[in-house]
Amino acid sequence: MNPLFQALLLLGLTAYSFAAPAADSVRWCNKSPQEQRKCEALKTATGHFTCLEKSDTMQCIEAIKAGMADAITLDGGDIYEASLANHDLHPIIAEDYGETSSDTCYYAVAVVKKGSGFSFSELKGKKSCHTGLGKSAGWNIPIGTLVSEGILKWEGPEKEQIESAVSRFFSASCVPGAAKDVYPKLCELCANCARSHMEPYYDYEGAFKCLKDGKGDVAFVKHLTVKDADPSVYELLCKDGSRKELSDYLSCSLARVPGHAVVTRSDKNLAHKIWQYLEAAKSTFPNLFKSSDYGGKNLMFKDSTKRLVLAPDNMNAYLYLGAEYMHIIQALKKKEPTSTPTDPVKWCVVGKKEREKCDAWSINTCTVAECDKGKIKCISGVSADDCIEKIMKKEADAVTMDGGYVYTAGKCGLVPVMAENYDAGKDQCHYNRLGLCFKMNAVVLNLSVNKYIYTNSSYYAVAVVKKDSPLTWATLKGVKSCHTGLGRTAGWNIPMGILKKTVINDCDFSRFFSQSCVPGANKTSSLCSLCAGDKRVTIGGDDSKCSENDSESYYGYAGALRCLIEGGDVAFVKHTTVFDNTEGGNIPKWAMDYKPSDFKLLCYNGATDTAPPSDYMKCNLAQVPAHAVMTRPESRDVVVRLLKEQQREFGSSQTDADTFKLFKSETKDLLFKDSTKCLAEVTPRTTAEGFLGKEYYDSVTGLAACMASELKYCKEIKDLVKCIKDVSKHLVMK
């Protein structure tokens, strides 16, 4: 080997040995010399960390994305920024501030000096101190609250940036990170307006110092910032116009929001290593949550942190921050949803038959030349709960759901955006050029949630028996029952809710009926003993017995009626199920020998015990909300726009026999119920509770004590961040 080349190689290897971090170390990104000093001390104490200093948070986010660093702890607003497609970082570990019990949240408060004589609604013209542009307690929460309360006038991001409106609202401010040359008033009270500890008024302590120094009239911080402040000098501004002591933050805060979290790239091994090394550091580095020795406060972690909590796998910013908070951040930051008009909407389907129809839908939305660019992309889920989880994780975008699943999805932060309409005639259901489904018989039922309920966007839950059956509602105990699925409206929530309220004193529903088929129930219980599995196959059909999809032959409305025909005593379905399967040109083989007159309905609290299927309006268990399309709040407009367009092209007005039809299925009720005439847009910002109505929502809540009302993944998220609901309750952008 050439001696010169050997020398150069040796020199290069030596240089690399000094420059490259140890392979098993975690590279922590720091935003100031003080943080860098603390990180170097952590490195010395543990041997598992190396330290990289950057000038601000965004540079650290970019360094982690580029693989130059591995981790940093971020505020909720910065977690959002780090999660965007150009960075794609994920929260993996949450700070916990609880003294005696776990609490991964904190309170955003407005602090003022006593005697300053103004209320929260009188902040216009005052001087303000903020932790930083885009930060939760210092910007997103207070500015979002001022806008939602109508105190700060802003016409929205399509007219101007929120920074412009804030510049007009306050007489002067310190908002570290604001563009000083564009919004000079937002930096007027700052030293240099840097979004790092190089700015003395940056972060919680800095914003409070801005107030203490007499620069500002109000400081927007977290409740723990002023925990040790002089209560004779400072107090809190409350949204109701009052002022309260610093210790009264529980009743005088702007919102309770998710705490800071460690973020990194999407790499399970790296996330595990970061967690492992931080856990080990607690025993060798007692200053992990202490900063005073390094010339600052809240360095690397907030000083108020008591412990760290590992997030569930596949955590992302949307799940961690919550749907409503994400929507607020997007609104304030002028961030549009990551989907573009050319991105397909990812539709979640359950079962083989739904997948086949969805694939046909997708193909019909693309051109021959570019069929990889269809407007629909089909995503398979094993159950409705799985689809909810996939939408939460952004692996899917939308799904049509029964009211019972709408309840569960709502608990997990999803919202209803379109509702099925069943009985509208030509004069009640038509489309404008955008494909909007109009219904002329709208009735306002719940003004408190600004919710318009349409009588056509509902259906009746009924109990069906064979014509010669001696059964009545009062004699159901001990019979064989057929249900559409566990947690579904007509098949479970309504009948079992009535029975629990009237005759079943505990939660053991399996003891009321002798045998049942309740797809989705415990396969070893009697609630699944009547199920048939997949009758389409001769081998392996039992493997799918009681599955919550069409691989169980008795799943869904048609499946429950088939269960009744083939051995059950009563089927809990919707009012059109008998007609859908015994009339028309798409009668399934198992119902070929039956007609509507071969069945009757059991009446609950009716004038008679039974009635023919056509008398469902007088003989039913309840009138219940229609099925709805559920999605994430930030995806609402994209999904609504697509469905308006699609039903105009493939809706019930389409008569060409060879054309794909959105509301017709090879079997029954695939993607949408076959009885759907059109889809109607749900009033924007309607929650699942508002859509379902108080009576139905409360009845499902009553069953929650007997069954999980939220899917496991959703519960894991809420166990980690218990304040997500509080944010959505306090902050609703109008």
C-alpha positions in Angstrom: 0.0 0.0 0.0 1.2 3.5 -0.8 2.8 5.0 2.4 1.2 8.3 1.7 -2.2 6.7 1.3 -1.6 4.7 4.6 -0.8 8.0 6.4 -3.8 9.7 5.0 -6.0 6.7 5.9 -4.7 6.7 9.5 -5.2 10.4 9.8 -8.7 10.0 8.6 -9.6 7.2 11.0 -8.1 9.2 13.9 -10.2 12.2 13.0 -13.3 10.1 12.6 -12.7 8.5 16.1 -12.8 12.0 17.6 -15.7 13.3 15.5 -18.1 10.3 15.5 -20.1 9.6 18.6 -20.1 6.2 20.2 -22.4 3.9 18.4 -24.5 3.2 21.4 -24.8 6.8 22.6 -27.9 9.1 22.3 -27.1 12.5 20.7 -29.0 15.2 22.5 -29.7 18.5 20.8 -29.4 21.7 23.0 -30.5 25.3 22.3 -28.2 27.3 24.5 -24.7 27.2 26.2 -26.5 26.5 29.5 -28.3 23.5 28.1 -25.0 22.3 26.5 -23.3 22.5 29.9 -26.0 20.4 31.5 -25.8 17.9 28.7 -22.1 17.6 29.0 -22.5 16.9 32.7 -25.1 14.2 31.8 -22.6 12.7 29.4 -19.8 12.6 32.0 -22.1 11.0 34.6 -23.6 8.3 32.3 -21.3 7.8 29.3 -24.5 7.2 27.2 -25.0 10.7 25.8 -23.3 13.1 23.4 -24.3 16.7 23.0 -24.9 18.9 20.0 -25.6 22.7 20.4 -27.8 24.5 17.9 -29.1 28.1 18.1 -32.8 27.3 18.3 -35.5 24.7 18.4 -36.1 24.5 14.7 -32.4 23.9 14.0 -32.5 21.0 16.5 -35.6 19.5 14.8 -33.8 19.7 11.5 -30.7 18.1 13.0 -32.7 15.2 14.3 -34.4 14.7 11.0 -31.1 14.7 9.2 -29.6 12.2 11.6 -27.1 14.6 13.2 -28.9 14.3 16.5 -31.3 11.9 18.1 -33.5 13.6 20.6 -34.8 16.8 22.2 -37.7 17.7 24.6 -40.3 19.9 23.1 -43.4 21.9 24.1 -46.7 20.9 22.5 -46.6 23.6 19.8 -43.1 22.5 18.8 -44.2 18.8 18.9 -46.7 19.8 16.2 -44.0 21.5 14.1 -41.6 18.5 14.5 -44.4 16.2 13.3 -45.0 17.8 9.9 -44.1 15.8 6.8 -40.8 17.6 6.2 -39.6 16.5 9.7 -41.7 13.5 10.7 -40.6 13.3 14.3 -42.6 11.5 17.0 -43.2 12.0 20.7 -41.9 9.0 22.6 -41.6 10.0 26.2 -43.7 12.4 28.2 -42.8 14.5 31.2 -44.8 13.8 34.3 -45.4 16.7 36.8 -47.6 14.9 39.4 -46.5 15.2 43.0 -48.3 12.2 44.3 -49.9 10.7 41.2 -49.2 10.7 37.5 -50.0 13.9 35.6 -48.5 14.5 32.2 -50.4 17.8 31.7 -50.2 21.3 33.0 -52.3 24.4 33.1 -51.9 27.5 30.9 -52.5 30.7 32.9 -52.4 34.4 32.4 -50.4 36.1 35.2 -50.7 39.8 36.1 -49.7 42.2 38.9 -52.2 42.9 41.5 -53.8 46.3 41.2 -53.3 46.6 37.5 -57.1 46.8 37.1 -58.1 45.0 33.9 -59.8 41.8 33.1 -59.1 39.1 30.5 -61.6 40.6 28.1 -59.8 44.0 28.5 -56.4 42.8 27.3 -56.5 44.9 24.1 -53.9 47.6 24.1 -51.9 46.0 26.9 -48.3 44.8 26.7 -47.9 41.0 26.6 -45.1 38.5 27.5 -45.1 35.1 25.7 -42.9 32.0 26.2 -42.4 31.8 22.4 -44.1 31.8 19.1 -46.1 28.6 18.6 -45.6 27.4 22.2 -48.7 26.0 24.0 -49.0 28.0 27.2 -47.4 31.1 25.8 -49.1 31.4 22.4 -51.4 28.7 21.1 -53.6 28.6 24.2 -53.9 32.3 25.0 -54.2 33.5 21.4 -56.6 30.7 20.6 -58.7 31.6 23.6 -58.8 35.3 22.8 -59.9 34.4 19.2 -62.5 31.9 20.3 -64.0 34.3 22.9 -64.3 37.0 20.3 -61.9 39.3 22.1 -59.2 39.3 19.5 -60.8 39.9 16.1 -59.3 37.8 13.3 -60.8 36.9 10.0 -58.8 33.8 9.6 -55.6 32.6 7.9 -57.0 33.2 4.4 -57.1 36.9 5.2 -53.9 37.4 7.2 -51.4 35.7 9.5 -52.5 35.5 13.1 -49.3 37.5 14.0 -50.7 40.5 12.2 -53.9 40.4 14.3 -51.9 40.0 17.5 -49.7 42.9 16.6 -52.8 45.1 16.4 -54.3 43.7 19.5 -51.4 44.3 22.0 -49.6 47.6 22.1 -46.2 45.9 22.5 -45.1 42.3 23.1 -42.2 39.9 23.5 -42.9 36.8 21.4 -39.5 35.0 21.0 -39.3 33.6 17.5 -41.5 36.2 15.8 -40.2 37.7 12.6 -38.8 41.0 14.0 -38.6 42.7 10.6 -42.2 41.8 9.7 -43.9 42.1 13.1 -41.7 44.6 15.0 -44.3 45.1 17.8 -44.2 41.4 18.6 -40.5 41.8 19.5 -40.6 45.3 21.0 -40.2 44.1 24.6 -37.6 41.5 23.8 -33.8 41.9 23.8 -33.2 40.0 20.6 -36.4 38.0 20.0 -34.5 34.7 19.6 -36.5 31.6 20.3 -33.8 30.2 22.6 -32.3 31.0 26.0 -30.2 33.6 24.2 -33.3 35.7 24.7 -33.7 36.6 28.4 -37.5 36.7 28.1 -37.7 33.3 26.4 -39.6 30.3 27.8 -41.7 30.2 31.0 -39.2 31.9 33.3 -38.3 34.5 30.7 -42.0 35.5 30.1 -42.5 35.8 33.8 -39.3 37.9 34.1 -40.7 40.2 31.4 -43.7 40.8 33.6 -41.6 41.1 36.8 -39.3 43.6 35.1 -42.2 45.9 34.3 -41.9 45.4 30.6 -45.3 43.7 30.2 -48.7 43.8 31.7 -49.5 40.1 31.4 -47.4 36.9 31.1 -48.8 33.8 29.5 -47.1 30.9 31.2 -47.8 27.5 32.9 -49.2 27.3 36.5 -45.9 25.8 37.8 -43.9 28.9 36.6 -45.5 31.0 39.4 -45.7 28.3 42.0 -43.2 30.1 44.2 -44.0 33.7 43.1 -45.1 36.2 45.7 -48.9 35.9 46.0 -49.1 39.4 47.4 -47.8 40.8 44.1 -49.2 38.5 41.4 -52.5 36.9 40.6 -54.3 35.2 37.7 -56.7 36.5 35.1 -59.7 34.3 34.6 -61.7 33.9 31.4 -64.9 34.8 33.3 -63.6 38.3 34.0 -62.5 37.8 37.5 -59.0 37.6 39.1 -57.9 34.8 41.5 -54.9 33.9 43.6 -52.0 32.0 42.0 -53.0 28.9 43.9 -56.5 28.9 42.2 -55.2 27.8 38.8 -57.6 24.8 38.7 -60.6 27.2 38.4 -58.7 30.1 36.8 -56.8 28.7 33.8 -57.1 29.0 30.1 -56.8 25.3 29.5 -55.1 22.1 30.7 -52.7 20.9 28.0 -50.4 18.0 27.2 -46.9 18.3 28.8 -43.6 18.4 27.1 -42.3 15.3 25.4 -39.1 13.8 24.0 -39.2 13.5 20.2 -37.1 11.5 17.8 -37.3 9.9 14.4 -39.6 7.0 13.7 -37.3 4.3 14.9 -38.5 1.8 17.6 -34.9 0.7 18.4 -33.8 4.3 18.8 -36.8 5.1 20.9 -36.1 2.2 23.2 -32.5 3.2 23.6 -33.4 6.7 24.5 -35.9 5.5 27.1 -33.4 2.9 28.5 -30.6 5.5 28.9 -32.8 8.2 30.4 -34.2 5.7 32.9 -30.6 4.6 33.8 -29.6 8.3 34.1 -32.0 8.9 37.0 -29.7 6.9 39.3 -26.4 8.3 38.1 -27.3 11.9 37.3 -29.5 13.5 40.1 -29.7 16.8 38.2 -31.8 15.4 35.3 -34.7 17.6 36.3 -32.7 20.4 37.9 -31.1 23.3 36.0 -29.8 25.8 38.6 -26.3 24.4 38.6 -25.9 25.2 34.9 -27.0 28.9 34.9 -30.6 28.5 33.7 -34.0 27.0 34.2 -35.9 24.2 32.4 -32.8 23.0 30.7 -33.3 19.8 28.6 -36.3 19.0 30.8 -38.7 21.2 32.8 -37.5 21.6 36.4 -41.0 20.7 37.6 -40.7 17.2 36.0 -41.0 14.4 38.6 -40.6 11.4 36.3 -40.8 10.3 32.7 -43.5 8.2 31.1 -43.0 6.0 28.1 -45.6 6.6 25.3 -47.4 3.6 23.6 -45.9 2.3 20.4 -46.6 4.2 17.2 -47.4 7.4 19.1 -47.6 10.5 16.9 -48.3 14.2 17.5 -51.9 13.9 16.5 -52.5 11.3 19.2 -50.4 13.0 21.8 -51.8 16.5 21.4 -55.4 15.5 20.7 -57.5 16.3 17.7 -58.9 19.6 18.8 -55.6 21.0 19.9 -54.0 20.0 16.6 -56.9 21.7 14.7 -56.3 24.9 16.7 -52.5 24.9 16.0 -53.2 24.4 12.3 -55.7 27.3 12.3 -53.3 29.7 14.1 -50.3 28.7 12.1 -52.0 28.8 8.8 -51.1 25.2 8.3 -53.3 23.3 5.9 -54.0 19.6 6.3 -51.1 17.5 5.0 -53.4 16.0 2.3 -53.4 17.9 -1.0 -56.3 17.8 -3.5 -54.3 15.1 -5.5 -53.8 12.8 -2.5 -56.3 9.9 -2.3 -58.5 9.6 0.7 -57.6 6.4 2.5 -60.9 4.6 3.2 -61.0 1.9 5.9 -62.9 -1.3 5.1 -63.8 -4.3 7.1 -64.0 -7.7 5.5 -63.3 -9.2 2.0 -66.5 -8.0 0.4 -66.1 -4.4 1.5 -62.6 -4.5 0.2 -63.8 -5.7 -3.2 -66.4 -2.9 -3.4 -63.8 -0.3 -2.3 -61.3 -1.5 -4.9 -64.0 -1.1 -7.5 -64.8 2.4 -6.2 -61.1 3.3 -6.3 -60.7 2.0 -9.9 -63.7 4.1 -11.0 -62.1 7.3 -9.7 -59.0 7.0 -11.8 -58.2 7.4 -15.4 -56.9 4.6 -17.6 -53.6 6.3 -18.1 -53.0 7.0 -14.4 -54.9 4.4 -12.4 -52.3 4.6 -9.6 -53.7 8.1 -8.9 -57.2 7.3 -7.9 -59.1 9.5 -5.5 -59.8 6.6 -3.1 -57.2 4.2 -1.6 -58.6 1.2 0.3 -57.1 0.2 3.7 -58.2 -3.0 5.2 -59.0 -3.2 8.9 -60.0 -6.3 10.9 -62.8 -4.6 12.7 -64.5 -1.2 13.3 -62.2 -0.6 16.3 -59.2 -1.4 14.1 -60.4 1.2 11.6 -60.7 3.8 14.4 -57.2 3.1 15.5 -55.9 3.3 11.9 -57.5 6.7 11.4 -56.1 7.9 14.7 -52.6 6.8 13.5 -53.2 8.4 10.1 -52.9 5.0 8.4 -56.5 5.6 7.1 -58.6 8.8 6.7 -62.3 7.8 6.9 -64.9 5.1 7.5 -68.6 4.8 7.6 -69.9 3.8 11.0 -73.0 2.7 12.9 -74.0 5.0 15.8 -72.4 2.7 18.4 -69.0 3.0 16.7 -69.6 6.7 16.2 -69.7 6.8 20.0 -66.4 5.0 20.3 -64.8 7.0 17.6 -65.9 10.2 19.2 -64.3 9.1 22.4 -61.1 8.8 20.5 -61.2 12.3 19.0 -62.8 11.5 15.6 -65.7 13.6 14.3 -68.8 12.9 12.1 -68.7 14.7 8.7 -71.4 13.2 6.5 -74.6 11.4 7.4 -76.5 8.7 5.5 -80.0 9.8 4.4 -82.5 6.9 3.9 -86.0 8.0 3.0 -85.7 11.2 1.0 -87.8 11.3 -2.2 -86.9 13.3 -5.3 -88.3 16.5 -3.7 -86.2 16.0 -0.5 -82.9 14.7 -1.7 -81.1 16.2 -4.6 -77.7 17.5 -5.5 -76.3 20.8 -6.5 -73.2 21.2 -8.7 -71.0 20.3 -5.7 -73.0 17.2 -5.0 -74.5 18.4 -1.8 -77.4 16.3 -0.5 -80.3 18.6 0.5 -83.1 17.5 2.9 -86.0 19.9 3.1 -87.5 18.5 6.4 -84.8 19.7 8.7 -85.7 20.0 12.4 -83.5 21.8 15.0 -83.4 19.4 17.9 -80.4 20.6 19.9 -79.5 24.3 19.6 -76.9 24.0 22.4 -74.6 22.2 19.9 -75.9 24.1 16.8 -76.9 20.7 15.5 -79.4 20.1 12.7 -81.0 16.7 12.9 -82.9 15.5 9.8 -85.7 13.1 10.2 -84.5 11.3 7.1 -81.1 10.8 8.7 -82.3 8.2 11.2 -83.7 4.8 11.2 -85.6 2.5 13.6 -84.2 -0.3 15.7 -86.5 -3.3 15.7 -86.8 -6.8 17.1 -87.8 -9.3 14.4 -89.3 -12.8 15.0 -90.9 -15.4 12.6 -94.6 -14.9 11.9 -95.6 -18.0 13.9 -93.5 -17.2 17.0 -95.3 -16.9 20.3 -92.7 -14.5 21.6 -93.3 -11.0 22.9 -90.8 -8.5 24.3 -91.8 -9.6 27.8 -90.9 -13.3 27.1 -87.5 -13.0 25.6 -85.5 -14.5 28.5 -84.0 -17.8 27.6 -84.4 -17.6 23.8 -81.8 -17.6 21.1 -80.8 -14.1 20.0 -79.2 -12.8 16.8 -77.3 -9.4 16.9 -75.6 -7.3 14.2 -72.5 -6.9 16.3 -71.2 -6.0 19.7 -71.6 -2.3 20.4 -73.7 -1.6 17.3 -76.8 0.5 17.6 -79.8 -1.6 16.4 -78.2 -5.0 17.2 -76.8 -4.3 20.6 -76.9 -0.9 22.2 -80.6 -0.3 21.9 -82.0 -3.8 22.9 -79.4 -4.5 25.6 -79.8 -0.9 26.9 -83.5 -1.5 27.3 -83.0 -4.9 28.9 -80.4 -3.6 31.3 -82.6 -0.8 32.3 -85.7 -2.9 32.9 -84.8 -6.6 33.7 -81.1 -7.3 33.7 -79.6 -6.2 37.0 -76.0 -6.9 36.3 -73.6 -6.9 33.3 -73.7 -10.6 32.5 -75.9 -10.5 29.4 -74.9 -14.1 28.5 -77.2 -15.4 31.2 -80.3 -13.7 29.8 -80.4 -15.5 26.4 -79.7 -19.2 26.2 -77.6 -18.8 23.1 -76.6 -15.8 21.0 -74.6 -14.6 18.0 -73.0 -11.3 18.9 -70.1 -10.8 16.4 -67.2 -9.2 18.3 -68.0 -10.8 21.7 -65.8 -13.2 23.6 -65.6 -16.3 21.4 -65.7 -18.7 24.3 -69.0 -17.3 25.8 -72.6 -18.2 25.0 -72.8 -14.8 23.2 -70.9 -16.5 20.3 -72.4 -20.0 20.6 -75.0 -19.4 17.9 -72.6 -17.9 15.4 -71.8 -19.9 12.2 -68.4 -18.7 11.1 -67.8 -18.4 7.3 -70.3 -20.6 5.5 -68.7 -19.7 2.1 -65.9 -22.1 2.8 -65.9 -25.8 3.6 -62.6 -25.8 5.5 -61.5 -23.4 8.1 -64.9 -21.6 8.4 -64.9 -22.0 12.2 -61.8 -20.0 12.5 -63.8 -16.8 11.8 -66.7 -17.7 14.1 -68.0 -14.6 15.9 -65.6 -12.3 14.0 -66.6 -8.7 13.7 -66.6 -8.7 9.9 -68.2 -10.4 7.0 -66.2 -13.6 7.5 -68.8 -14.4 10.1 -71.9 -15.3 8.1 -74.2 -13.8 10.8 -72.5 -10.4 11.0 -74.4 -7.2 10.2 -78.0 -6.6 9.5 -78.4 -9.3 6.8 -76.4 -11.7 8.9 -78.6 -11.3 12.0 -81.7 -11.9 9.9 -80.0 -15.0 8.4 -79.2 -16.2 12.0 -83.0 -15.9 12.7 -83.9 -17.9 9.7 -81.4 -20.6 10.3 -82.0 -21.2 14.0 -82.4 -18.1 16.1 -85.6 -16.9 17.8 -85.2 -13.1 17.6 -83.1 -10.8 15.5 -82.2 -7.2 16.5 -81.9 -5.2 13.3 -83.0 -2.0 11.5 -86.5 -1.5 10.1 -85.6 -2.1 6.5 -83.6 -5.3 7.0 -86.6 -7.6 6.3 -87.5 -5.8 3.1 -83.9 -5.4 2.0 -83.4 -9.2 2.0 -86.8 -10.5 0.9 -87.8 -8.0 -1.8 -86.2 -6.6 -5.0 -83.6 -8.1 -7.3 -80.8 -8.8 -4.9 -82.2 -11.5 -2.6 -79.6 -13.7 -1.0 -80.0 -17.5 -1.5 -80.7 -18.1 2.2 -83.7 -15.8 2.0 -85.2 -16.9 -1.3 -88.1 -18.8 0.3 -89.1 -15.8 2.5 -91.2 -12.7 2.1 -91.9 -9.8 4.5 -95.1 -11.3 5.6 -93.2 -14.3 7.1 -91.9 -12.1 9.9 -93.3 -9.8 12.5 -92.0 -7.1 14.9 -91.9 -7.3 18.7 -93.3 -4.0 20.1 -91.7 -2.3 23.1 -94.1 -0.1 25.1 -96.5 -0.2 22.1 -100.3 -0.6 22.0 -99.9 -4.2 20.8 -97.3 -7.0 21.4 -96.5 -7.5 17.8 -97.0 -5.9 14.4 -96.1 -6.6 10.7 -92.7 -5.3 9.5 -94.4 -2.4 7.6 -95.6 -0.9 11.0 -92.1 -0.2 12.2 -93.0 3.5 13.0 -95.5 2.3 15.6 -93.7 -0.9 16.7 -90.0 -0.4 17.3 -87.4 -0.2 20.1 -86.1 3.3 19.2 -85.5 5.8 16.5 -81.8 6.1 16.2 -79.1 8.3 14.5 -78.0 7.4 11.0 -74.7 5.9 10.1 -72.0 8.6 9.7 -68.6 9.0 8.0 -66.0 9.6 10.7 -62.6 11.2 10.2 -60.0 13.3 12.0 -61.0 17.0 12.5 -58.2 18.3 10.2 -59.3 16.0 7.4 -62.9 17.0 7.5 -63.0 19.4 4.5 -61.0 17.0 2.3 -63.3 14.1 3.0 -66.5 16.1 2.7 -65.3 17.6 -0.6 -64.5 14.2 -2.0 -67.8 12.6 -1.0 -69.9 15.4 -2.4 -68.1 14.9 -5.7 -68.4 11.1 -5.6 -72.1 10.9 -4.8 -72.8 13.3 -7.6 -71.0 10.8 -9.9 -71.9 7.5 -8.4 -74.9 8.2 -6.1 -78.6 7.1 -6.3 -79.3 9.3 -9.3 -77.0 7.1 -11.4 -79.2 4.7 -13.4 -76.7 3.2 -15.9 -76.6 -0.5 -15.0 -72.9 -0.8 -15.9 -71.8 2.1 -13.7 -70.4 1.7 -10.2 -72.9 2.6 -7.6 -71.9 4.0 -4.2 -75.1 2.9 -2.4 -75.6 -0.6 -3.9 -73.7 -3.8 -3.0 -73.2 -7.2 -4.3 -74.2 -8.6 -0.9 -75.7 -6.0 1.5 -74.7 -2.7 3.1 -71.0 -2.5 2.0 -69.3 0.8 2.7 -72.7 2.5 3.0 -76.1 1.1 3.7 -77.9 0.1 0.5 -81.0 2.1 1.7 -78.9 5.3 1.6 -80.4 7.8 -0.9 -77.6 10.4 -0.4 -75.1 11.7 2.1 -75.6 15.0 3.9 -72.9 17.2 5.3 -72.9 17.3 9.1 -72.7 20.8 10.6 -69.1 21.8 11.0 -67.6 21.2 14.5 -70.4 18.8 15.5 -69.0 16.3 17.9 -70.0 12.6 18.1 -72.1 13.5 21.2 -73.9 16.3 19.3 -74.5 14.1 16.3 -75.9 11.1 18.3 -78.1 13.3 20.5 -78.2 13.3 24.3 -80.7 10.5 24.7 -78.8 8.0 22.6 -75.4 9.1 23.8 -76.5 8.7 27.5 -77.9 5.3 26.8 -74.6 4.1 25.3 -72.7 5.7 28.2 -75.0 3.7 30.5 -73.7 0.5 28.9 -70.1 1.6 29.2 -70.0 0.1 32.7 -70.6 -3.3 31.2 -68.2 -3.1 28.2 -65.3 -1.1 27.0 -66.5 2.2 25.6 -63.2 3.1 24.1 -60.8 0.8 22.2 -57.6 -0.2 24.0 -55.3 2.0 21.9 -57.4 5.1 22.6 -57.4 4.3 26.3 -53.6 4.0 26.3 -53.3 7.4 24.8 -55.7 9.0 27.3 -54.0 7.3 30.2 -50.7 8.9 29.0 -52.2 12.4 28.3 -55.3 12.8 30.5 -55.9 16.4 29.5 -56.6 16.0 25.8 -60.4 16.4 26.4 -59.8 19.5 28.5 -58.1 21.3 25.6 -60.9 20.6 23.2 -63.4 21.7 25.9 -61.7 25.0 26.5 -60.6 25.9 23.0 -63.1 25.8 20.1 -62.2 28.1 17.2 -65.3 29.8 16.0 
